[in-house]
């Protein structure tokens, strides 16, 4: 029997559940492919251990099958190894896959693992923890907390995610006082949110400027100006449905090194849709070509 060269770590709690017909068909296809070793992530707390085991087992490609949080977790475990990352988008928004040109159709994405080519991927880093799309503190991290409760009640969907934004802004809003240093230039600001983007694709999807800065190896720092609850809610609606404008609705800075200090001790930090309490100050920087990822040979993505 041929030894499998690809290990797929499948998260059954992602947007497409394992009992979803599309997901179930994909699982059946992978179980019948002797090139694939399929392993279920029964407990997200065990993900680091599972990635480490897959690396030790000698797989040439380790695949994250799940949402962007799962992909970020697998990516973290593959740093400083020669193992290539594979992506099977099974989440709600799938920004990582879409930015890389990987099809959202699971069968087509699976084909990329064998017919594609490895490409370098640049990542963001905050205090030693990586992110592929964005990291933030303040209002957006609060939204993610609320979103989990909405998902538990109504299920995972883009509509549920949008509703969680509105609910959070109506109930849990507050401003932060932050000392921010971007490439050596320091200022103190009062704002409800600091959003640090490492994905040019995601910025363009939400009509923010800064995508070219990200492609040139920088991080984009987006600050929502000091505002009251209703003003912030209106800006959130504009982000979701278009019409956001630099200056009136947000302030943009770009740099390779960004430090944010809130003087609050441990603060909730969101990374690629997952929340974690971290101690400040928060130091963000770019990790260029940190890992290789399988992408379609015909391109269409934006690995950097």
C-alpha positions in Angstrom: 0.0 0.0 0.0 1.3 3.5 -0.9 2.1 5.6 2.1 -0.1 8.7 2.3 1.8 11.9 1.6 -0.9 14.3 2.6 -2.4 14.7 6.1 -5.8 16.4 6.3 -6.8 17.8 9.7 -10.6 18.3 9.5 -12.4 20.6 11.9 -16.1 19.3 12.2 -17.2 22.5 14.0 -16.4 24.8 11.1 -19.0 26.5 9.0 -19.6 23.3 6.9 -20.3 20.6 9.5 -19.2 17.1 8.9 -22.9 16.0 8.5 -23.5 18.6 5.8 -24.0 16.8 2.4 -21.2 18.6 0.7 -18.8 18.0 3.6 -19.9 14.4 3.9 -19.2 13.7 0.2 -15.8 15.3 0.6 -15.0 13.2 3.6 -16.0 10.0 1.7 -13.7 11.0 -1.2 -10.8 11.6 1.2 -11.4 8.3 3.0 -11.1 6.5 -0.3 -7.9 8.2 -1.5 -4.8 6.3 -0.4 -2.7 9.5 -0.8 -4.6 11.1 2.1 -4.5 10.4 5.9 -7.7 12.0 7.3 -7.7 13.0 10.9 -10.6 14.6 12.7 -10.1 17.6 15.1 -12.4 16.4 17.9 -11.0 18.9 20.3 -9.7 22.3 19.1 -7.4 22.4 22.1 -5.5 19.5 20.7 -4.8 21.1 17.3 -1.2 22.1 18.1 -0.4 18.5 19.2 -2.1 17.1 16.1 -0.1 19.4 13.8 3.1 18.5 15.6 2.3 14.8 15.2 1.6 15.2 11.5 5.0 16.9 11.0 6.7 14.1 13.0 5.0 11.5 10.9 6.8 12.8 7.8 3.9 14.2 5.7 5.0 16.5 2.9 1.7 18.5 3.0 -0.5 19.1 6.1 -3.9 20.4 5.3 -6.2 22.6 7.3 -9.8 21.7 6.6 -11.9 24.4 8.3 -12.4 28.1 8.7 -9.7 30.8 8.8 -9.1 30.2 12.5 -8.3 26.5 11.9 -6.0 27.5 9.0 -4.2 29.9 11.2 -3.7 27.3 13.9 -2.3 24.7 11.5 0.0 27.4 9.9 1.4 28.2 13.4 2.4 24.6 13.9 4.1 24.3 10.5 6.4 27.3 11.0 10.1 26.5 11.0 9.4 23.2 9.1 9.7 22.2 5.5 6.1 21.0 5.4 3.8 22.7 2.9 0.4 24.0 4.1 -2.7 22.9 2.3 -6.1 24.6 2.6 -9.6 23.2 2.3 -12.0 26.1 2.9 -14.8 24.9 5.2 -15.6 28.1 7.1 -18.1 30.9 6.8 -16.1 33.6 5.0 -12.9 31.7 3.8 -10.8 34.8 3.3 -7.6 32.9 3.3 -8.6 30.5 0.5 -10.2 33.2 -1.6 -7.2 35.5 -1.3 -5.0 32.6 -2.5 -7.2 31.8 -5.4 -8.2 28.5 -3.9 -11.8 27.5 -4.9 -14.4 27.5 -2.2 -15.8 24.3 -3.8 -14.3 21.6 -1.6 -13.8 19.1 -4.4 -12.0 21.7 -6.5 -9.9 22.8 -3.5 -8.9 19.2 -2.8 -7.6 18.9 -6.4 -5.3 21.9 -5.7 -3.5 19.8 -3.2 -2.3 17.4 -5.9 -2.4 19.6 -9.1 -1.3 22.9 -7.6 2.1 24.4 -6.8 3.7 25.6 -3.5 4.0 29.4 -3.1 5.5 31.5 -0.3 3.0 33.1 2.1 3.7 36.2 4.2 2.1 36.4 7.6 1.4 38.9 10.3 2.7 38.4 13.9 1.6 39.9 17.2 3.7 39.1 20.2 4.9 35.8 18.6 1.4 34.7 17.5 0.7 34.7 13.7 -2.3 35.8 11.8 -3.1 35.4 8.1 -5.9 38.0 7.6 -6.0 40.3 10.6 -5.6 40.9 14.3 -7.4 43.5 16.3 -8.4 44.8 19.7 -11.4 46.7 20.9 -14.8 46.6 19.2 -14.0 43.8 16.7 -12.8 41.4 19.4 -16.0 42.1 21.3 -18.0 41.3 18.1 -16.3 37.9 18.0 -17.3 37.2 21.6 -20.9 38.0 20.7 -20.8 36.1 17.5 -20.1 32.8 19.2 -23.3 33.2 21.2 -25.2 34.1 18.0 -23.8 31.0 16.2 -24.8 28.7 19.0 -28.4 29.9 18.8 -28.8 30.4 15.1 -26.0 28.4 13.4 -23.0 29.6 11.4 -23.8 31.8 8.5 -22.8 35.2 7.0 -26.1 36.7 8.0 -25.6 35.6 11.6 -22.1 37.1 11.5 -23.5 40.4 10.3 -26.1 40.4 13.0 -23.5 39.8 15.7 -21.8 43.1 14.6 -25.0 45.1 15.1 -25.8 43.4 18.4 -22.3 44.0 19.8 -22.3 47.7 18.9 -25.7 48.2 20.6 -24.7 46.4 23.8 -21.0 46.3 24.5 -19.4 49.4 22.9 -16.6 51.4 24.6 -13.6 53.4 23.5 -9.9 52.6 24.1 -7.0 55.0 24.9 -4.0 53.7 22.9 -0.4 54.7 22.5 0.4 53.7 18.9 3.9 53.6 17.3 4.1 52.9 13.6 7.7 52.5 12.2 9.1 54.7 15.0 6.4 57.4 15.0 4.3 57.6 18.2 0.9 59.1 18.9 -1.9 58.7 21.5 -5.4 58.1 20.2 -8.8 57.4 21.6 -10.7 54.9 19.4 -13.1 52.0 19.8 -11.0 49.7 17.7 -7.5 49.0 16.2 -7.6 46.6 13.2 -4.3 45.4 11.8 -4.6 43.8 8.3 -2.1 41.4 6.6 -4.5 40.4 3.8 -4.8 42.7 0.8 -7.7 40.6 -0.4 -9.7 41.2 2.7 -9.1 44.9 2.6 -10.4 45.1 -0.9 -13.4 43.0 -0.1 -14.5 45.5 2.5 -13.5 48.5 0.4 -10.7 49.7 2.7 -7.6 51.3 1.3 -4.2 49.9 2.2 -4.1 46.8 0.0 -1.1 48.1 -2.0 0.8 48.7 1.3 0.2 45.1 2.3 1.4 43.8 -1.0 4.5 45.9 -0.5 5.3 44.1 2.8 3.6 46.3 5.3 0.7 45.9 7.7 -2.3 48.2 7.4 -3.5 49.7 10.7 -7.1 50.9 10.6 -8.5 53.0 13.4 -12.1 53.9 13.8 -12.2 57.5 14.9 -13.6 58.3 18.4 -17.3 58.1 18.1 -20.5 57.3 20.1 -22.4 54.0 19.9 -24.8 55.0 17.1 -22.0 56.4 15.0 -20.0 53.2 15.3 -23.0 51.1 14.5 -23.6 53.2 11.3 -19.9 52.7 10.3 -20.3 49.0 10.9 -23.3 48.8 8.6 -21.3 50.7 5.9 -18.4 48.3 6.2 -20.8 45.3 5.7 -22.8 46.8 2.8 -20.2 49.1 1.2 -19.7 52.9 1.2 -16.8 53.1 3.7 -14.6 56.2 3.2 -11.1 57.0 4.5 -11.1 60.1 6.7 -14.7 60.2 7.6 -15.1 56.6 8.6 -11.5 55.4 9.4 -7.9 56.4 9.7 -5.3 54.4 7.9 -1.6 53.9 8.8 0.8 51.5 7.2 4.1 50.1 8.5 6.3 47.1 9.0 6.4 47.5 12.8 3.4 48.6 14.8 3.2 48.7 18.6 0.0 49.4 20.6 -0.1 50.0 24.3 -3.4 50.3 26.2 -2.0 50.2 29.7 -4.8 47.7 30.6 -2.8 44.6 31.2 -4.4 41.5 29.5 -6.7 42.5 26.7 -8.8 40.4 24.3 -7.0 40.1 21.0 -8.7 38.7 17.9 -6.6 36.8 15.4 -8.3 35.5 12.3 -11.7 35.2 14.0 -10.4 33.6 17.2 -10.1 35.5 20.5 -7.3 35.2 23.1 -6.3 37.3 26.1 -2.8 38.6 25.7 -0.6 40.9 27.7 0.5 44.3 26.3 2.2 46.1 24.8 1.1 44.5 21.5 3.9 44.4 18.9 2.8 43.6 15.3 5.2 42.9 12.5 5.5 41.2 9.1 6.9 37.7 8.6 7.8 37.6 4.9 7.6 34.2 3.1 7.2 32.5 6.4 5.7 29.3 5.0 4.8 27.6 1.7 1.2 27.0 0.7 -0.4 25.0 -2.1 -2.1 27.2 -4.6 -3.6 26.7 -8.2 -0.9 26.6 -10.9 -2.8 29.1 -13.0 -2.5 31.7 -10.2 -5.4 34.0 -9.5 -4.5 34.4 -5.8 -2.6 36.9 -3.8 -0.1 34.9 -1.6 1.6 38.0 -0.4 
